[in-house]
Structure formats: C-alpha cells, structure tokens
C-alpha cells in the first residue's frame, strides 16, 4: 500500500486513514471512550497526546510577565525576555550579525559559504 492511500474508512462518517491505528483512535470520537487518565486531577482524555499536553502545561510554573507564556524553569523566562527587550547579546565575529539566543548564532555559524548579511 502506498502511504498516501487511505484504505481504512470510518463506518460512521466520511473520515478515512492510511493506518488502522489512526482509524481506531478516530473512532473514540464516536464512542466517547477516554482511556487516558491524569493521575493528578483524574481528568480523562481520548488520546495520549492530549493528556501529555495538559500534564506539560501543569509543570510550567513560571510565566512571562509580558504575555503570560509559561515555562518549566525560571531561567527560561529570563532568556525569553530578550524577545520583548530586543536584546541581542550573541554576535557573529565574521559578519557582526547579532542574535537573541546562542542556538541561533550557532546555527548561523554552521551554514557554510553563506553570504553574510
């Protein structure tokens, strides 16, 4: 079977899927089955990724004071603030372009023979 072929069809609606596992997950929409439970709040979810999403949000205790974006660690908030302050402490020594985050400077340096702007 080719990957783009959707040979698994839902008998209750027009949805179709290329993998049987996706069809089975979809069918929970119709049955209301919620197999994944949060151990902290006992809320139930039909898909594991939705449960993990809620758990991840609950673990982000630190909020950006500007827009409220949440982070798991206080130093992430501090680093994020450069988005609002426009601070760019990481500078390329070849072209003098500056970046808010070290990872962006590192990526910039890793592109060979690129015209520096």
N, CA, C and O atoms as a Tinker XYZ file with bonds, in Angstrom:
   468  protein
     1  N      0.842000   -1.191000    0.000000    73     2
     2  CA     0.000000    0.000000    0.000000    64     1     3
     3  C      0.880000    1.245000    0.000000    63     2     4     5
     4  O      1.879000    1.302000    0.717000    81     3
     5  N      0.523000    2.211000   -0.777000    73     3     6
     6  CA     1.238000    3.478000   -0.797000    64     5     7
     7  C      0.824000    4.294000    0.420000    63     6     8     9
     8  O     -0.302000    4.177000    0.903000    81     7
     9  N      1.750000    5.129000    0.916000    73     7    10
    10  CA     1.487000    5.867000    2.150000    64     9    11
    11  C      0.342000    6.859000    2.021000    63    10    12    13
    12  O     -0.293000    7.193000    3.022000    81    11
    13  N      0.061000    7.345000    0.799000    73    11    14
    14  CA    -0.995000    8.338000    0.657000    64    13    15
    15  C     -2.379000    7.712000    0.491000    63    14    16    17
    16  O     -3.386000    8.418000    0.541000    81    15
    17  N     -2.435000    6.389000    0.293000    73    15    18
    18  CA    -3.720000    5.719000    0.162000    64    17    19
    19  C     -4.383000    5.614000    1.519000    63    18    20    21
    20  O     -3.747000    5.236000    2.503000    81    19
    21  N     -5.652000    5.946000    1.571000    73    19    22
    22  CA    -6.404000    5.903000    2.824000    64    21    23
    23  C     -7.437000    4.791000    2.717000    63    22    24    25
    24  O     -8.587000    5.033000    2.349000    81    23
    25  N     -7.024000    3.578000    3.039000    73    23    26
    26  CA    -7.902000    2.435000    2.833000    64    25    27
    27  C     -8.665000    2.023000    4.089000    63    26    28    29
    28  O     -9.407000    1.041000    4.055000    81    27
    29  N     -8.502000    2.751000    5.202000    73    27    30
    30  CA    -9.229000    2.432000    6.423000    64    29    31
    31  C    -10.283000    3.514000    6.652000    63    30    32    33
    32  O     -9.965000    4.615000    7.102000    81    31
    33  N    -11.533000    3.195000    6.340000    73    31    34
    34  CA   -12.614000    4.174000    6.434000    64    33    35
    35  C    -13.474000    3.970000    7.665000    63    34    36    37
    36  O    -13.729000    2.841000    8.085000    81    35
    37  N    -13.916000    5.078000    8.236000    73    35    38
    38  CA   -14.825000    5.043000    9.378000    64    37    39
    39  C    -16.223000    4.734000    8.868000    63    38    40    41
    40  O    -16.690000    5.352000    7.911000    81    39
    41  N    -16.893000    3.776000    9.505000    73    39    42
    42  CA   -18.234000    3.403000    9.051000    64    41    43
    43  C    -19.310000    4.362000    9.565000    63    42    44    45
    44  O    -20.477000    4.233000    9.195000    81    43
    45  N    -18.928000    5.329000   10.421000    73    43    46
    46  CA   -19.900000    6.278000   10.963000    64    45    47
    47  C    -19.828000    7.662000   10.310000    63    46    48    49
    48  O    -20.776000    8.443000   10.402000    81    47
    49  N    -18.729000    7.958000    9.665000    73    47    50
    50  CA   -18.593000    9.243000    8.982000    64    49    51
    51  C    -17.697000    9.050000    7.756000    63    50    52    53
    52  O    -17.339000    7.918000    7.430000    81    51
    53  N    -17.342000   10.108000    7.091000    73    51    54
    54  CA   -16.571000   10.008000    5.847000    64    53    55
    55  C    -15.059000    9.990000    6.067000    63    54    56    57
    56  O    -14.306000    9.965000    5.093000    81    55
    57  N    -14.599000   10.002000    7.297000    73    55    58
    58  CA   -13.160000   10.038000    7.564000    64    57    59
    59  C    -12.501000    8.743000    7.107000    63    58    60    61
    60  O    -13.055000    7.654000    7.255000    81    59
    61  N    -11.293000    8.892000    6.545000    73    59    62
    62  CA   -10.528000    7.707000    6.141000    64    61    63
    63  C     -9.058000    7.924000    6.500000    63    62    64    65
    64  O     -8.588000    9.059000    6.593000    81    63
    65  N     -8.347000    6.823000    6.699000    73    63    66
    66  CA    -6.992000    6.877000    7.224000    64    65    67
    67  C     -6.096000    5.879000    6.517000    63    66    68    69
    68  O     -6.563000    4.860000    6.008000    81    67
    69  N     -4.815000    6.176000    6.489000    73    67    70
    70  CA    -3.852000    5.281000    5.852000    64    69    71
    71  C     -3.381000    4.199000    6.815000    63    70    72    73
    72  O     -2.794000    3.209000    6.378000    81    71
    73  N     -3.623000    4.362000    8.109000    73    71    74
    74  CA    -3.205000    3.368000    9.095000    64    73    75
    75  C     -4.385000    2.975000    9.977000    63    74    76    77
    76  O     -5.196000    3.818000   10.359000    81    75
    77  N     -4.468000    1.698000   10.293000    73    75    78
    78  CA    -5.545000    1.188000   11.127000    64    77    79
    79  C     -5.527000    1.826000   12.518000    63    78    80    81
    80  O     -6.582000    2.091000   13.094000    81    79
    81  N     -4.342000    2.070000   13.051000    73    79    82
    82  CA    -4.244000    2.671000   14.388000    64    81    83
    83  C     -4.874000    4.063000   14.427000    63    82    84    85
    84  O     -5.472000    4.444000   15.433000    81    83
    85  N     -4.745000    4.818000   13.343000    73    83    86
    86  CA    -5.357000    6.146000   13.277000    64    85    87
    87  C     -6.881000    6.055000   13.208000    63    86    88    89
    88  O     -7.583000    6.873000   13.803000    81    87
    89  N     -7.385000    5.066000   12.487000    73    87    90
    90  CA    -8.829000    4.850000   12.439000    64    89    91
    91  C     -9.354000    4.506000   13.831000    63    90    92    93
    92  O    -10.374000    5.044000   14.263000    81    91
    93  N     -8.661000    3.613000   14.531000    73    91    94
    94  CA    -9.102000    3.221000   15.875000    64    93    95
    95  C     -9.106000    4.425000   16.819000    63    94    96    97
    96  O    -10.018000    4.572000   17.633000    81    95
    97  N     -8.100000    5.276000   16.714000    73    95    98
    98  CA    -8.047000    6.478000   17.547000    64    97    99
    99  C     -9.209000    7.409000   17.186000    63    98   100   101
   100  O     -9.846000    7.979000   18.072000    81    99
   101  N     -9.480000    7.560000   15.904000    73    99   102
   102  CA   -10.584000    8.407000   15.445000    64   101   103
   103  C    -11.928000    7.906000   15.972000    63   102   104   105
   104  O    -12.780000    8.712000   16.346000    81   103
   105  N    -12.125000    6.611000   16.007000    73   103   106
   106  CA   -13.416000    6.053000   16.405000    64   105   107
   107  C    -13.791000    6.419000   17.843000    63   106   108   109
   108  O    -14.963000    6.343000   18.213000    81   107
   109  N    -12.821000    6.809000   18.643000    73   107   110
   110  CA   -13.117000    7.260000   20.002000    64   109   111
   111  C    -13.952000    8.532000   20.001000    63   110   112   113
   112  O    -14.648000    8.820000   20.975000    81   111
   113  N    -13.887000    9.298000   18.909000    73   111   114
   114  CA   -14.723000   10.490000   18.771000    64   113   115
   115  C    -16.198000   10.077000   18.836000    63   114   116   117
   116  O    -17.013000   10.765000   19.450000    81   115
   117  N    -16.531000    8.960000   18.206000    73   115   118
   118  CA   -17.906000    8.495000   18.146000    64   117   119
   119  C    -18.321000    7.737000   19.408000    63   118   120   121
   120  O    -19.471000    7.829000   19.838000    81   119
   121  N    -17.394000    6.992000   19.998000    73   119   122
   122  CA   -17.751000    6.167000   21.156000    64   121   123
   123  C    -17.662000    6.935000   22.470000    63   122   124   125
   124  O    -18.290000    6.556000   23.459000    81   123
   125  N    -16.878000    8.019000   22.481000    73   123   126
   126  CA   -16.691000    8.775000   23.726000    64   125   127
   127  C    -15.692000    8.130000   24.671000    63   126   128   129
   128  O    -15.535000    8.569000   25.810000    81   127
   129  N    -15.016000    7.086000   24.200000    73   127   130
   130  CA   -14.036000    6.394000   25.045000    64   129   131
   131  C    -12.887000    7.329000   25.411000    63   130   132   133
   132  O    -12.326000    8.010000   24.553000    81   131
   133  N    -12.547000    7.349000   26.698000    73   131   134
   134  CA   -11.433000    8.156000   27.191000    64   133   135
   135  C    -10.569000    7.267000   28.080000    63   134   136   137
   136  O    -10.810000    7.136000   29.281000    81   135
   137  N     -9.564000    6.663000   27.466000    73   135   138
   138  CA    -8.737000    5.661000   28.132000    64   137   139
   139  C     -7.567000    6.230000   28.920000    63   138   140   141
   140  O     -6.945000    5.509000   29.701000    81   139
   141  N     -7.256000    7.500000   28.732000    73   139   142
   142  CA    -6.066000    8.077000   29.356000    64   141   143
   143  C     -6.472000    9.024000   30.475000    63   142   144   145
   144  O     -7.159000   10.018000   30.241000    81   143
   145  N     -6.039000    8.705000   31.705000    73   143   146
   146  CA    -6.417000    9.491000   32.875000    64   145   147
   147  C     -5.216000   10.200000   33.470000    63   146   148   149
   148  O     -4.117000    9.649000   33.533000    81   147
   149  N     -5.443000   11.430000   33.906000    73   147   150
   150  CA    -4.409000   12.185000   34.612000    64   149   151
   151  C     -4.387000   11.707000   36.056000    63   150   152   153
   152  O     -5.430000   11.647000   36.706000    81   151
   153  N     -3.220000   11.370000   36.558000    73   151   154
   154  CA    -3.101000   10.886000   37.934000    64   153   155
   155  C     -3.236000   12.007000   38.955000    63   154   156   157
   156  O     -3.496000   11.743000   40.129000    81   155
   157  N     -3.064000   13.253000   38.528000    73   155   158
   158  CA    -3.134000   14.379000   39.449000    64   157   159
   159  C     -4.549000   14.925000   39.586000    63   158   160   161
   160  O     -4.985000   15.217000   40.699000    81   159
   161  N     -5.272000   15.068000   38.486000    73   159   162
   162  CA    -6.597000   15.691000   38.552000    64   161   163
   163  C     -7.724000   14.728000   38.186000    63   162   164   165
   164  O     -8.897000   15.086000   38.292000    81   163
   165  N     -7.388000   13.519000   37.760000    73   163   166
   166  CA    -8.344000   12.478000   37.389000    64   165   167
   167  C     -9.169000   12.799000   36.138000    63   166   168   169
   168  O    -10.135000   12.097000   35.838000    81   167
   169  N     -8.795000   13.851000   35.410000    73   167   170
   170  CA    -9.464000   14.159000   34.152000    64   169   171
   171  C     -9.093000   13.086000   33.134000    63   170   172   173
   172  O     -7.978000   12.565000   33.160000    81   171
   173  N    -10.028000   12.752000   32.232000    73   171   174
   174  CA    -9.802000   11.691000   31.248000    64   173   175
   175  C     -9.721000   12.256000   29.838000    63   174   176   177
   176  O    -10.335000   13.274000   29.520000    81   175
   177  N     -8.942000   11.566000   28.995000    73   175   178
   178  CA    -8.706000   12.016000   27.624000    64   177   179
   179  C     -8.818000   10.848000   26.664000    63   178   180   181
   180  O     -8.547000    9.704000   27.031000    81   179
   181  N     -9.216000   11.137000   25.433000    73   179   182
   182  CA    -9.358000   10.084000   24.427000    64   181   183
   183  C     -8.014000    9.745000   23.780000    63   182   184   185
   184  O     -7.842000    8.645000   23.256000    81   183
   185  N     -7.060000   10.680000   23.812000    73   183   186
   186  CA    -5.759000   10.471000   23.178000    64   185   187
   187  C     -4.645000   10.751000   24.175000    63   186   188   189
   188  O     -4.745000   11.658000   25.002000    81   187
   189  N     -3.598000    9.970000   24.086000    73   187   190
   190  CA    -2.467000   10.133000   24.998000    64   189   191
   191  C     -1.799000   11.492000   24.821000    63   190   192   193
   192  O     -1.363000   12.093000   25.803000    81   191
   193  N     -1.711000   11.987000   23.590000    73   191   194
   194  CA    -1.034000   13.267000   23.378000    64   193   195
   195  C     -1.793000   14.417000   24.036000    63   194   196   197
   196  O     -1.175000   15.407000   24.430000    81   195
   197  N     -3.104000   14.315000   24.165000    73   195   198
   198  CA    -3.863000   15.368000   24.864000    64   197   199
   199  C     -3.576000   15.326000   26.359000    63   198   200   201
   200  O     -3.450000   16.375000   26.991000    81   199
   201  N     -3.472000   14.148000   26.925000    73   199   202
   202  CA    -3.109000   14.009000   28.338000    64   201   203
   203  C     -1.728000   14.591000   28.583000    63   202   204   205
   204  O     -1.534000   15.349000   29.533000    81   203
   205  N     -0.775000   14.247000   27.743000    73   203   206
   206  CA     0.588000   14.741000   27.902000    64   205   207
   207  C      0.646000   16.253000   27.766000    63   206   208   209
   208  O      1.432000   16.906000   28.453000    81   207
   209  N     -0.169000   16.814000   26.894000    73   207   210
   210  CA    -0.206000   18.256000   26.716000    64   209   211
   211  C     -0.657000   18.951000   27.996000    63   210   212   213
   212  O     -0.068000   19.958000   28.389000    81   211
   213  N     -1.681000   18.436000   28.641000    73   211   214
   214  CA    -2.176000   19.021000   29.883000    64   213   215
   215  C     -1.146000   18.863000   30.990000    63   214   216   217
   216  O     -0.929000   19.793000   31.767000    81   215
   217  N     -0.512000   17.705000   31.074000    73   215   218
   218  CA     0.500000   17.481000   32.109000    64   217   219
   219  C      1.686000   18.410000   31.908000    63   218   220   221
   220  O      2.244000   18.919000   32.880000    81   219
   221  N      2.077000   18.637000   30.666000    73   219   222
   222  CA     3.195000   19.523000   30.376000    64   221   223
   223  C      2.867000   20.946000   30.803000    63   222   224   225
   224  O      3.709000   21.622000   31.392000    81   223
   225  N      1.653000   21.410000   30.514000    73   223   226
   226  CA     1.246000   22.755000   30.911000    64   225   227
   227  C      1.230000   22.896000   32.425000    63   226   228   229
   228  O      1.596000   23.951000   32.944000    81   227
   229  N      0.816000   21.861000   33.144000    73   227   230
   230  CA     0.749000   21.913000   34.600000    64   229   231
   231  C      2.135000   22.023000   35.218000    63   230   232   233
   232  O      2.283000   22.559000   36.316000    81   231
   233  N      3.153000   21.520000   34.523000    73   231   234
   234  CA     4.519000   21.556000   35.037000    64   233   235
   235  C      5.245000   22.865000   34.727000    63   234   236   237
   236  O      6.379000   23.063000   35.164000    81   235
   237  N      4.611000   23.741000   33.991000    73   235   238
   238  CA     5.236000   25.020000   33.652000    64   237   239
   239  C      4.776000   26.062000   34.673000    63   238   240   241
   240  O      3.713000   26.666000   34.529000    81   239
   241  N      5.586000   26.256000   35.692000    73   239   242
   242  CA     5.204000   27.085000   36.836000    64   241   243
   243  C      5.572000   28.550000   36.694000    63   242   244   245
   244  O      5.077000   29.383000   37.453000    81   243
   245  N      6.431000   28.884000   35.736000    73   243   246
   246  CA     6.953000   30.244000   35.621000    64   245   247
   247  C      6.376000   30.927000   34.385000    63   246   248   249
   248  O      6.422000   30.374000   33.286000    81   247
   249  N      5.834000   32.128000   34.568000    73   247   250
   250  CA     5.159000   32.821000   33.479000    64   249   251
   251  C      5.894000   34.082000   33.073000    63   250   252   253
   252  O      6.478000   34.773000   33.909000    81   251
   253  N      5.860000   34.376000   31.783000    73   251   254
   254  CA     6.388000   35.630000   31.256000    64   253   255
   255  C      5.473000   36.753000   31.732000    63   254   256   257
   256  O      4.261000   36.682000   31.527000    81   255
   257  N      6.030000   37.794000   32.367000    73   255   258
   258  CA     5.181000   38.873000   32.856000    64   257   259
   259  C      4.557000   39.712000   31.742000    63   258   260   261
   260  O      3.583000   40.424000   31.988000    81   259
   261  N      5.086000   39.646000   30.543000    73   259   262
   262  CA     4.568000   40.453000   29.443000    64   261   263
   263  C      3.320000   39.837000   28.820000    63   262   264   265
   264  O      2.293000   40.506000   28.700000    81   263
   265  N      3.401000   38.553000   28.420000    73   263   266
   266  CA     2.269000   37.930000   27.750000    64   265   267
   267  C      1.759000   36.671000   28.431000    63   266   268   269
   268  O      0.758000   36.103000   27.992000    81   267
   269  N      2.413000   36.223000   29.480000    73   267   270
   270  CA     1.929000   35.063000   30.219000    64   269   271
   271  C      2.379000   33.715000   29.700000    63   270   272   273
   272  O      1.953000   32.694000   30.240000    81   271
   273  N      3.226000   33.660000   28.670000    73   271   274
   274  CA     3.733000   32.374000   28.184000    64   273   275
   275  C      4.416000   31.674000   29.350000    63   274   276   277
   276  O      5.146000   32.303000   30.117000    81   275
   277  N      4.179000   30.371000   29.484000    73   275   278
   278  CA     4.651000   29.638000   30.658000    64   277   279
   279  C      5.886000   28.789000   30.333000    63   278   280   281
   280  O      6.057000   28.298000   29.217000    81   279
   281  N      6.739000   28.637000   31.358000    73   279   282
   282  CA     7.991000   27.896000   31.230000    64   281   283
   283  C      8.198000   26.998000   32.439000    63   282   284   285
   284  O      7.688000   27.269000   33.526000    81   283
   285  N      8.955000   25.928000   32.234000    73   283   286
   286  CA     9.215000   24.970000   33.304000    64   285   287
   287  C     10.268000   25.473000   34.286000    63   286   288   289
   288  O     10.290000   25.043000   35.440000    81   287
   289  N     11.130000   26.367000   33.849000    73   287   290
   290  CA    12.205000   26.861000   34.711000    64   289   291
   291  C     12.278000   28.385000   34.653000    63   290   292   293
   292  O     12.002000   28.997000   33.621000    81   291
   293  N     12.655000   28.982000   35.782000    73   291   294
   294  CA    12.720000   30.442000   35.885000    64   293   295
   295  C     13.731000   31.033000   34.902000    63   294   296   297
   296  O     13.492000   32.098000   34.333000    81   295
   297  N     14.865000   30.345000   34.699000    73   295   298
   298  CA    15.872000   30.894000   33.779000    64   297   299
   299  C     15.380000   30.911000   32.338000    63   298   300   301
   300  O     15.887000   31.690000   31.531000    81   299
   301  N     14.396000   30.064000   31.989000    73   299   302
   302  CA    13.820000   30.106000   30.651000    64   301   303
   303  C     13.029000   31.399000   30.447000    63   302   304   305
   304  O     13.024000   31.965000   29.354000    81   303
   305  N     12.361000   31.863000   31.506000    73   303   306
   306  CA    11.620000   33.128000   31.423000    64   305   307
   307  C     12.596000   34.269000   31.176000    63   306   308   309
   308  O     12.364000   35.136000   30.333000    81   307
   309  N     13.690000   34.251000   31.928000    73   307   310
   310  CA    14.700000   35.306000   31.778000    64   309   311
   311  C     15.253000   35.327000   30.356000    63   310   312   313
   312  O     15.393000   36.389000   29.749000    81   311
   313  N     15.564000   34.150000   29.837000    73   311   314
   314  CA    16.093000   34.051000   28.475000    64   313   315
   315  C     15.042000   34.496000   27.464000    63   314   316   317
   316  O     15.372000   35.146000   26.472000    81   315
   317  N     13.784000   34.153000   27.707000    73   315   318
   318  CA    12.681000   34.520000   26.815000    64   317   319
   319  C     12.483000   36.036000   26.756000    63   318   320   321
   320  O     12.042000   36.559000   25.733000    81   319
   321  N     12.798000   36.731000   27.818000    73   319   322
   322  CA    12.570000   38.177000   27.867000    64   321   323
   323  C     13.300000   38.933000   26.760000    63   322   324   325
   324  O     12.901000   40.044000   26.412000    81   323
   325  N     14.357000   38.354000   26.205000    73   323   326
   326  CA    15.063000   39.028000   25.117000    64   325   327
   327  C     14.154000   39.228000   23.903000    63   326   328   329
   328  O     14.412000   40.100000   23.074000    81   327
   329  N     13.100000   38.430000   23.794000    73   327   330
   330  CA    12.129000   38.609000   22.720000    64   329   331
   331  C     11.453000   39.973000   22.863000    63   330   332   333
   332  O     11.187000   40.640000   21.863000    81   331
   333  N     11.177000   40.385000   24.084000    73   331   334
   334  CA    10.482000   41.643000   24.342000    64   333   335
   335  C     11.434000   42.838000   24.406000    63   334   336   337
   336  O     11.073000   43.940000   23.993000    81   335
   337  N     12.641000   42.627000   24.918000    73   335   338
   338  CA    13.591000   43.732000   25.079000    64   337   339
   339  C     14.388000   44.004000   23.816000    63   338   340   341
   340  O     15.058000   45.032000   23.712000    81   339
   341  N     14.322000   43.087000   22.852000    73   339   342
   342  CA    15.084000   43.170000   21.594000    64   341   343
   343  C     16.593000   43.067000   21.837000    63   342   344   345
   344  O     17.393000   43.406000   20.965000    81   343
   345  N     16.966000   42.602000   23.014000    73   343   346
   346  CA    18.385000   42.411000   23.339000    64   345   347
   347  C     18.952000   41.301000   22.460000    63   346   348   349
   348  O     18.312000   40.267000   22.267000    81   347
   349  N     20.166000   41.518000   21.924000    73   347   350
   350  CA    20.829000   40.533000   21.065000    64   349   351
   351  C     22.288000   40.396000   21.505000    63   350   352   353
   352  O     23.183000   40.951000   20.869000    81   351
   353  N     22.524000   39.665000   22.582000    73   351   354
   354  CA    23.868000   39.605000   23.154000    64   353   355
   355  C     24.863000   38.695000   22.421000    63   354   356   357
   356  O     26.061000   38.756000   22.699000    81   355
   357  N     24.399000   37.862000   21.502000    73   355   358
   358  CA    25.285000   36.908000   20.836000    64   357   359
   359  C     25.621000   37.419000   19.437000    63   358   360   361
   360  O     24.749000   37.491000   18.571000    81   359
   361  N     26.899000   37.776000   19.219000    73   359   362
   362  CA    27.310000   38.406000   17.968000    64   361   363
   363  C     28.269000   37.518000   17.177000    63   362   364   365
   364  O     29.172000   36.898000   17.739000    81   363
   365  N     28.054000   37.468000   15.866000    73   363   366
   366  CA    28.949000   36.739000   14.968000    64   365   367
   367  C     30.202000   37.591000   14.759000    63   366   368   369
   368  O     30.103000   38.778000   14.450000    81   367
   369  N     31.373000   36.988000   14.927000    73   367   370
   370  CA    32.633000   37.724000   14.776000    64   369   371
   371  C     33.039000   37.893000   13.313000    63   370   372   373
   372  O     33.959000   38.654000   13.011000    81   371
   373  N     32.363000   37.192000   12.405000    73   371   374
   374  CA    32.687000   37.309000   10.984000    64   373   375
   375  C     31.871000   38.396000   10.291000    63   374   376   377
   376  O     32.409000   39.168000    9.497000    81   375
   377  N     30.588000   38.455000   10.585000    73   375   378
   378  CA    29.734000   39.420000    9.880000    64   377   379
   379  C     29.072000   40.423000   10.826000    63   378   380   381
   380  O     28.406000   41.355000   10.375000    81   379
   381  N     29.249000   40.237000   12.116000    73   379   382
   382  CA    28.731000   41.138000   13.153000    64   381   383
   383  C     27.210000   41.126000   13.291000    63   382   384   385
   384  O     26.636000   42.011000   13.926000    81   383
   385  N     26.566000   40.139000   12.706000    73   383   386
   386  CA    25.131000   39.981000   12.909000    64   385   387
   387  C     24.919000   39.523000   14.344000    63   386   388   389
   388  O     25.732000   38.765000   14.874000    81   387
   389  N     23.841000   39.968000   14.983000    73   387   390
   390  CA    23.626000   39.603000   16.383000    64   389   391
   391  C     22.329000   38.812000   16.548000    63   390   392   393
   392  O     21.417000   38.899000   15.724000    81   391
   393  N     22.271000   38.037000   17.636000    73   391   394
   394  CA    21.169000   37.112000   17.878000    64   393   395
   395  C     20.731000   37.163000   19.338000    63   394   396   397
   396  O     21.527000   37.458000   20.230000    81   395
   397  N     19.465000   36.874000   19.562000    73   395   398
   398  CA    18.917000   36.832000   20.918000    64   397   399
   399  C     19.335000   35.569000   21.659000    63   398   400   401
   400  O     19.494000   35.586000   22.880000    81   399
   401  N     19.510000   34.477000   20.924000    73   399   402
   402  CA    19.795000   33.195000   21.544000    64   401   403
   403  C     21.072000   32.586000   20.964000    63   402   404   405
   404  O     21.346000   32.708000   19.770000    81   403
   405  N     21.840000   31.935000   21.822000    73   403   406
   406  CA    23.087000   31.293000   21.400000    64   405   407
   407  C     22.825000   30.232000   20.339000    63   406   408   409
   408  O     23.627000   30.061000   19.421000    81   407
   409  N     21.722000   29.529000   20.456000    73   407   410
   410  CA    21.410000   28.488000   19.466000    64   409   411
   411  C     21.266000   29.075000   18.060000    63   410   412   413
   412  O     21.649000   28.439000   17.078000    81   411
   413  N     20.718000   30.277000   17.967000    73   411   414
   414  CA    20.578000   30.921000   16.650000    64   413   415
   415  C     21.936000   31.317000   16.074000    63   414   416   417
   416  O     22.168000   31.183000   14.872000    81   415
   417  N     22.832000   31.805000   16.936000    73   415   418
   418  CA    24.187000   32.121000   16.478000    64   417   419
   419  C     24.907000   30.862000   16.025000    63   418   420   421
   420  O     25.576000   30.867000   14.992000    81   419
   421  N     24.777000   29.802000   16.774000    73   419   422
   422  CA    25.416000   28.528000   16.425000    64   421   423
   423  C     24.904000   28.023000   15.079000    63   422   424   425
   424  O     25.692000   27.566000   14.252000    81   423
   425  N     23.604000   28.099000   14.852000    73   423   426
   426  CA    23.022000   27.684000   13.567000    64   425   427
   427  C     23.547000   28.572000   12.438000    63   426   428   429
   428  O     23.862000   28.087000   11.351000    81   427
   429  N     23.638000   29.873000   12.705000    73   427   430
   430  CA    24.147000   30.827000   11.718000    64   429   431
   431  C     25.587000   30.472000   11.316000    63   430   432   433
   432  O     25.933000   30.519000   10.136000    81   431
   433  N     26.407000   30.123000   12.284000    73   431   434
   434  CA    27.807000   29.771000   12.013000    64   433   435
   435  C     27.932000   28.461000   11.259000    63   434   436   437
   436  O     28.905000   28.259000   10.532000    81   435
   437  N     26.972000   27.571000   11.417000    73   435   438
   438  CA    27.099000   26.234000   10.835000    64   437   439
   439  C     26.770000   26.176000    9.350000    63   438   440   441
   440  O     27.037000   25.163000    8.704000    81   439
   441  N     26.199000   27.233000    8.798000    73   439   442
   442  CA    25.857000   27.236000    7.376000    64   441   443
   443  C     27.078000   27.683000    6.593000    63   442   444   445
   444  O     27.432000   28.861000    6.641000    81   443
   445  N     27.743000   26.767000    5.864000    73   443   446
   446  CA    28.985000   27.109000    5.170000    64   445   447
   447  C     28.751000   27.942000    3.908000    63   446   448   449
   448  O     27.738000   27.802000    3.222000    81   447
   449  N     29.723000   28.811000    3.629000    73   447   450
   450  CA    29.744000   29.589000    2.386000    64   449   451
   451  C     28.460000   30.385000    2.124000    63   450   452   453
   452  O     28.087000   30.615000    0.974000    81   451
   453  N     27.809000   30.791000    3.179000    73   451   454
   454  CA    26.595000   31.582000    3.010000    64   453   455
   455  C     26.979000   33.056000    2.973000    63   454   456   457
   456  O     27.854000   33.511000    3.710000    81   455
   457  N     26.313000   33.773000    2.113000    73   455   458
   458  CA    26.549000   35.222000    2.057000    64   457   459
   459  C     26.045000   35.818000    3.357000    63   458   460   461
   460  O     24.871000   35.664000    3.693000    81   459
   461  N     26.898000   36.484000    4.081000    73   459   462
   462  CA    26.543000   37.064000    5.378000    64   461   463
   463  C     25.867000   38.395000    5.170000    63   462   464   465
   464  O     26.366000   39.244000    4.432000    81   463
   465  N     24.725000   38.584000    5.820000    73   463   466
   466  CA    24.018000   39.861000    5.679000    64   465   467
   467  C     23.827000   40.509000    7.018000    63   466   468
   468  O     23.251000   41.594000    7.102000    81   467
